[in-house]
């Protein structure tokens, strides 16, 4: 990889694990993320929260055939660009993002040939590759 990447979201999935330099604390956090109990991951901007989430997602995808847990990483980095007089605009946008990313993950694993009609309505009829 020759390009300089500024954000975790810019790193292609296939390069993610190659860039990961594991520490004991990172491994503990990743295992907590992959566990069934909910956690709140807190830290200043740029300390690696998204990176650890994406590493956990990639590891879970690699073990999907045995664990049968489908991780879906979703970022809201563009949410600050939403400005509208509609008080429900962010909620609607967020639901559409959730539906599209989940549908896309299901399709990628071969569980879904096309999105159900309800998902198409929630996502505004956009294709799953939109986000």
Buried (B, 14 or more C-beta within 10 A) or exposed (E): EEEEEEEBEEBEEEEBEEEBEEEEEBEEBBEBBBEEEEEEEEEEEEEBBBBBBBBBBBBBBEEEEEEEEBBEBBBEEEEEEEEEEEEEEBEBBBEBBBBBBBBBBBBEEEEBEEBEEEBBEBBEEBEBEEB
